[in-house]
Amino acid sequence: MKETTKTVELPEAGKPTLYERIKETLAVASQFIIAAPLKLPPKVVAVAKYVALALGVLEAVESGLTKDDDDAVGSE
């Protein structure tokens, strides 16, 4: 059996991770669907609104976590 010896590295500072790229793509797609000038099915627009809302909540939670981490490091 062949063993894997390749190490997993942290992403480079300027390079977005796969998670960040997916999140950004979903945000752009949902904004595009919501702002589309053509008439789309109401269910598609509703799903796009929920995706945009979920991404906004996720971003707020992530920024809150990083802010809390920064505060905890500063108080030590």
C-alpha positions, -999 to +999 in steps of 0.1 A: +000+000+000+013+034-009+015+060+019+009+096+014+037+118+026+026+151+012+020+177+039-010+200+039+001+236+039-018+267+051-031+289+023-009+318+012-018+352+026-031+366-007-047+334-020-083+328-010-092+293+002-117+270-015-142+278+012-138+316+007-141+312-031-173+291-028-188+317-003-179+346-026-194+328-057-226+320-038-229+357-027-224+370-062-248+345-077-275+353-052-271+390-057-273+386-094-305+365-092-321+390-068-312+420-090-320+403-123-342+425-145-360+395-160-389+377-144-376+346-126-397+320-109-406+332-074-391+301-057-357+308-074-357+344-061-368+332-026-340+307-024-315+334-036-327+357-008-323+329+018-288+322+005-279+359+007-293+360+043-274+329+054-242+342+039-246+375+057-252+358+090-222+335+085-200+365+077-212+383+108-205+353+130-171+348+115-161+385+120-174+382+156-152+352+162-121+369+148-129+400+168-132+379+200-100+361+192-082+394+188-096+407+221-086+375+239-050+377+225-048+414+235-059+409+271-033+382+278 
